[in-house]
């Protein structure tokens, strides 16, 4: 199984992917293809993504049972830690610490926490 999710991709790339995969939702493509075809599709996405981004996931003979890659200008990138592939935010695009949690802002503005 191959799954591709595109964001901000050019229409010609989306049309090209529709030749090999089924677009089940806008920018989401699925299908069952051979490794050779998968590699060719990944190369096509890499060449045609322009300012967009993509994540591509497929079945693999490893512990989690899948593998994936990200392409284009993507805030999330794949990193391998201890033999496992995880997702990390790129440092230059990550939200500064403390500004991503709505709970901390809410706590500061709660009636019971107002300064006396």
MOFENUR-V134641 format. One record per residue. N is the residue number from 1. PSI is psi as a letter, one per 20 degrees, with the letter a starting at -180 (none if undefined). OMEGA is omega in radians with two decimals (* if undefined). Layout:
<<N & PSI & OMEGA> <N & PSI & OMEGA>>
//
This chain:
<<1 & p & 3.10> <2 & p & 3.10> <3 & p & 3.10> <4 & p & 3.06> <5 & p & -3.13> <6 & q & 2.98> <7 & p & 3.10> <8 & k & -3.13> <9 & q & 3.10> <10 & q & -3.13> <11 & h & -3.12> <12 & h & 3.09> <13 & g & 3.13> <14 & g & 3.10> <15 & h & 3.14> <16 & g & 3.12> <17 & h & -3.14> <18 & i & 3.06> <19 & h & -3.03> <20 & h & -3.03> <21 & r & 3.10> <22 & p & 3.09> <23 & o & -3.06> <24 & i & 3.08> <25 & r & -3.11> <26 & o & 3.09> <27 & j & -3.14> <28 & o & -3.06> <29 & p & 3.11> <30 & q & 3.07> <31 & r & 3.09> <32 & o & -3.09> <33 & r & 3.09> <34 & r & 3.11> <35 & g & -3.14> <36 & g & 3.12> <37 & g & 3.10> <38 & g & 3.13> <39 & h & 3.11> <40 & g & 3.12> <41 & g & 3.13> <42 & g & 3.09> <43 & g & 3.11> <44 & g & 3.11> <45 & g & -3.13> <46 & g & -3.14> <47 & h & -2.99> <48 & j & -3.02> <49 & h & -3.13> <50 & d & -3.09> <51 & i & -3.11> <52 & a & 3.08> <53 & r & -3.10> <54 & q & 2.91> <55 & p & -3.09> <56 & p & -3.13> <57 & q & -3.13> <58 & r & 3.06> <59 & q & 3.10> <60 & q & 3.12> <61 & m & 3.09> <62 & a & -3.06> <63 & g & 3.13> <64 & i & 3.12> <65 & j & 3.11> <66 & r & 3.02> <67 & r & -3.12> <68 & r & 3.04> <69 & q & 3.04> <70 & q & -3.12> <71 & q & 3.09> <72 & a & 3.14> <73 & n & -3.00> <74 & p & 3.07> <75 & h & -3.12> <76 & p & 3.12> <77 & q & 3.12> <78 & p & 3.04> <79 & q & 3.12> <80 & p & 3.14> <81 & o & 3.12> <82 & k & 3.12> <83 & i & 3.11> <84 & p & 3.10> <85 & p & -3.13> <86 & r & 3.12> <87 & p & 3.10> <88 & q & 3.02> <89 & q & 3.07> <90 & p & -3.04> <91 & g & -3.07> <92 & i & -3.14> <93 & i & -3.09> <94 & q & 3.09> <95 & p & 3.13> <96 & q & -3.12> <97 & p & 3.11> <98 & i & -3.12> <99 & i & -3.11> <100 & i & -3.08> <101 & o & 3.09> <102 & h & -3.11> <103 & g & -3.11> <104 & h & 3.09> <105 & h & -3.14> <106 & g & -3.13> <107 & h & -3.12> <108 & h & -3.08> <109 & j & 3.12> <110 & q & -3.11> <111 & g & -3.11> <112 & i & -3.10> <113 & j & -3.11> <114 & q & -3.11> <115 & q & -3.09> <116 & none & *>>
//
